[in-house]
Amino acid sequence: MTDLVNELRPLINKGLNVLLMGDFNESVHSKEGMSEKLTKLGLFNVMEERLQSTDLPRTHSRGSKAIDHIWATKYILDNIKYAGY
């Protein structure tokens, strides 16, 4: 997570738009703080924003939480009208 943040920070600070998608294998609100770190970078969880809920459906057959996420900068988020699983 630290490496990812270190790669994204200078891009976002330059004003570039970022769309980050992945199978992160961790709950969005895990103790590793993925959600907090990406939010501090200026990214928004697209599914939480568009579904207006932090209670996302599980995205792994043996899991109980969402581990697949889409994060975006504000400009990209503002241009996404709908999202769903």
NORFEN-V153743 format. One record per backbone hydrogen bond with DSSP energy under -1.0 kcal/mol. CO is the residue of the C=O (numbers start at 1). NH is the residue of the N-H. Records with the same first field share a line. If there is no record, write none. Layout:
CO->NH + NH
//
This chain:
1->5
2->6
3->7
4->8
5->9
8->12
9->13
10->14
11->16
12->15
18->73
20->71
22->24 + 69
27->30
28->35
30->33
33->37
34->38
35->39
36->40
37->41
38->43
39->42
44->72
45->49
46->50
47->51
48->53
54->56
60->63
65->59
67->24
69->22
70->46
71->20
72->44
73->77
74->78
76->79
77->80
//
